[in-house]
Amino acid sequence: MTLVSNLPTDPAPSQFDALEQLILTRSATVGVVGLGYVGLPFAIEKTKVGFSVIGIEQNPKRAERVNQADSYIDDISSETLNQAISNGKLKAVTHFDVISEMDVIVICVPTPLTKNLTPNLSYVESVAQEIGKRLRPGQLVSLESTTYPGTTDDVIRPILEQISGLQQGQDFFLAHSPERVDPGNQRYTTQNTNKIVGASDSQSLRVAELFYQQTISQVVPVSSAKAAELVKVFENTFRAVNIALVNELALLCDRLDLDVWEVLDAANTKPFGIMPFYPGPGVGGHCIPIDPHYLEWKAKEVNFNTRFIALAGEINRRMPSFARSKAFRVLNQLGIAPSRAQILIVGITYKKDLADWRESPAIEIMKFLLKDQVSLRYHDPYIDHISAAGQHFNSVPLTDAEIARADLVLIATDHSCIDYGNLVAQAKAVLDTRGATRKIECDRTKVTLL
Ligand SMILES: NC(=O)c1ccc[n+]([C@@H]2O[C@H](COP(=O)([O-])OP(=O)(O)OC[C@H]3O[C@@H](n4cnc5c(N)ncnc54)[C@H](O)[C@@H]3O)[C@@H](O)[C@H]2O)c1
């Protein structure tokens, strides 16, 4: 890969050499700011190859749980966490005073949207300020949070340089390496997923590349932090747009009286030129519904309209309401008015086999149904309680009696541990928004697919 050849060469070989040695001998101390879905697995990976890691986590409960080896992240077992804690390779703190002890500082804090769907960089900015106050020569700072192109160079760099009086490339190193972790994915983990790294000076790029190479099979350098930022938001935009495309197909198939799942299964038999994406009740989590809007916002700044992003967002946001109308169609066929109906939602998380209900479309569906005065219960093996539209709900056990009590069981997320054969057998009617029942033996007359 020759992408970096045109970068200016920089001075400061001594700072570079010193950090290079610390990284190569794995004696560098690594700071991870934000121990969430990204930060905690990242921290563990680094301890496994010998680095000492200090996590800075503002939530004292999370910091305490890390130190007690009590994991709150699905992909990290408490046993794995315990190994890192008990061998003294990992500890969590709630303050930034430890920054000067670190050689590499990795930022993994949230990058949400404001109510108006514009980037909210307040977490990143406040962390940059805290780091800036304590930055010392020879440190590498790497941003892992997903963000719009330009954040590292135009937002973080000025904060670090102005507060510390130090200069990037000369005194310290700064890079962007977007996290690609796919929570719950057993096949691709942080270790075997290629990692993009970009920086605006060659020393920063080289030292960041070296750092990531210690734990990741293939590191892919790009010529700037800005390019690395765009790679990540493009990847998530690609998913959002393709999911929207199959969701639109589902809306069309509903009008044409065709089974969208059958059509997609058949289309996916083509060995080239197509990729499997599946329809559902909408998109959720902290990436797909959010990241494309970061790019959309940045594009507007340069007077450019990202029409695919807007369209995909519009279609994906329509899906919870489509799920509601399908539910009402089923109730109508059963002769039950929505305000008299009891619906059991199965699966509340945004994705299967994961304890994360952030931005979950299941919550949107619940909000709609509550407005329609439907009597609602939910079951999710991963989430004990939730609130939706100001109401509190506890997960009910998925007993035969609970299933049979509902007029309609609405599968909003297809967790693998659920016995869908029994669910259909016990239920009066099932609305399956995920295709969970498609490959099992069951009474199809009871099941409506999205
Ligand atoms: N979750 C994913 O699947 C995923 C995948 C790839 C990229 N990302 C991106 O990674 C970033 C982090 O996402 P996440 O899912 O890990 O978020 P998260 O909410 O799970 O974790 C973030 C952590 O940062 C902590 N935090 C917030 N402000 C802090 C501060 N000032 N100091 C110290 N700690 C602070 C929070 O308490 C929380 O524990 C986001 O930009 C996200 O878009 C997420």
The ligand as an SDF file (V2000), in Angstrom:
LIG
                    3D

 44 48  0  0  0  0  0  0  0  0999 V2000
  -21.0360   -0.0170   19.8250 N   0  0  0  0  0  0  0  0  0  0  0  0
  -20.6020   -0.2950   18.6060 C   0  0  0  0  0  0  0  0  0  0  0  0
  -20.9910   -1.3070   18.0250 O   0  0  0  0  0  0  0  0  0  0  0  0
  -19.6080    0.5940   17.9020 C   0  0  0  0  0  0  0  0  0  0  0  0
  -18.9040    0.0670   16.8080 C   0  0  0  0  0  0  0  0  0  0  0  0
  -17.9820    0.8720   16.1570 C   0  0  0  0  0  0  0  0  0  0  0  0
  -17.8090    2.1860   16.5760 C   0  0  0  0  0  0  0  0  0  0  0  0
  -18.5250    2.6810   17.6240 N   0  0  0  0  0  0  0  0  0  0  0  0
  -18.2780    4.0710   18.0310 C   0  0  0  0  0  0  0  0  0  0  0  0
  -17.4260    4.0500   19.1660 O   0  0  0  0  0  0  0  0  0  0  0  0
  -17.7440    5.1260   20.0440 C   0  0  0  0  0  0  0  0  0  0  0  0
  -18.0730    4.5760   21.4110 C   0  0  0  0  0  0  0  0  0  0  0  0
  -19.2220    3.7620   21.3010 O   0  0  0  0  0  0  0  0  0  0  0  0
  -19.6420    2.7280   22.4070 P   0  0  0  0  0  0  0  0  0  0  0  0
  -20.7190    1.9020   21.8030 O   0  0  0  0  0  0  0  0  0  0  0  0
  -18.4580    2.0520   22.9880 O   0  0  0  0  0  0  0  0  0  0  0  0
  -20.2740    3.7010   23.4930 O   0  0  0  0  0  0  0  0  0  0  0  0
  -20.6740    3.2900   24.9850 P   0  0  0  0  0  0  0  0  0  0  0  0
  -21.7380    4.2290   25.3810 O   0  0  0  0  0  0  0  0  0  0  0  0
  -20.9160    1.8220   25.0750 O   0  0  0  0  0  0  0  0  0  0  0  0
  -19.3490    3.5960   25.7990 O   0  0  0  0  0  0  0  0  0  0  0  0
  -18.8290    4.8600   25.9510 C   0  0  0  0  0  0  0  0  0  0  0  0
  -18.2710    4.9720   27.3490 C   0  0  0  0  0  0  0  0  0  0  0  0
  -17.6300    6.2320   27.4720 O   0  0  0  0  0  0  0  0  0  0  0  0
  -17.8820    6.7250   28.7640 C   0  0  0  0  0  0  0  0  0  0  0  0
  -17.6590    8.1660   28.7610 N   0  0  0  0  0  0  0  0  0  0  0  0
  -18.4400    9.1370   28.2450 C   0  0  0  0  0  0  0  0  0  0  0  0
  -17.8680   10.3360   28.4240 N   0  0  0  0  0  0  0  0  0  0  0  0
  -16.7010   10.1240   29.0640 C   0  0  0  0  0  0  0  0  0  0  0  0
  -15.6800   10.9630   29.5330 C   0  0  0  0  0  0  0  0  0  0  0  0
  -15.7580   12.2850   29.3790 N   0  0  0  0  0  0  0  0  0  0  0  0
  -14.6380   10.4100   30.1670 N   0  0  0  0  0  0  0  0  0  0  0  0
  -14.5720    9.0730   30.3370 C   0  0  0  0  0  0  0  0  0  0  0  0
  -15.5120    8.2110   29.9090 N   0  0  0  0  0  0  0  0  0  0  0  0
  -16.5530    8.7360   29.2720 C   0  0  0  0  0  0  0  0  0  0  0  0
  -19.3230    6.3210   29.0270 C   0  0  0  0  0  0  0  0  0  0  0  0
  -19.6230    6.3300   30.4090 O   0  0  0  0  0  0  0  0  0  0  0  0
  -19.3460    4.9130   28.4330 C   0  0  0  0  0  0  0  0  0  0  0  0
  -19.0070    3.9180   29.3640 O   0  0  0  0  0  0  0  0  0  0  0  0
  -18.8970    5.8770   19.3640 C   0  0  0  0  0  0  0  0  0  0  0  0
  -18.3410    6.8920   18.5680 O   0  0  0  0  0  0  0  0  0  0  0  0
  -19.5120    4.8290   18.4750 C   0  0  0  0  0  0  0  0  0  0  0  0
  -20.1890    5.3940   17.3740 O   0  0  0  0  0  0  0  0  0  0  0  0
  -19.4110    1.9020   18.3060 C   0  0  0  0  0  0  0  0  0  0  0  0
  1  2  1  0
  2  3  2  0
  2  4  1  0
  4  5  1  0
  4 44  2  0
  5  6  2  0
  6  7  1  0
  7  8  2  0
  8  9  1  0
  8 44  1  0
  9 10  1  0
  9 42  1  0
 10 11  1  0
 11 12  1  0
 11 40  1  0
 12 13  1  0
 13 14  1  0
 14 15  2  0
 14 16  1  0
 14 17  1  0
 17 18  1  0
 18 19  2  0
 18 20  1  0
 18 21  1  0
 21 22  1  0
 22 23  1  0
 23 24  1  0
 23 38  1  0
 24 25  1  0
 25 26  1  0
 25 36  1  0
 26 27  1  0
 26 35  1  0
 27 28  2  0
 28 29  1  0
 29 30  1  0
 29 35  2  0
 30 31  1  0
 30 32  2  0
 32 33  1  0
 33 34  2  0
 34 35  1  0
 36 37  1  0
 36 38  1  0
 38 39  1  0
 40 41  1  0
 40 42  1  0
 42 43  1  0
M  CHG  2   8   1  16  -1
M  END
$$$$
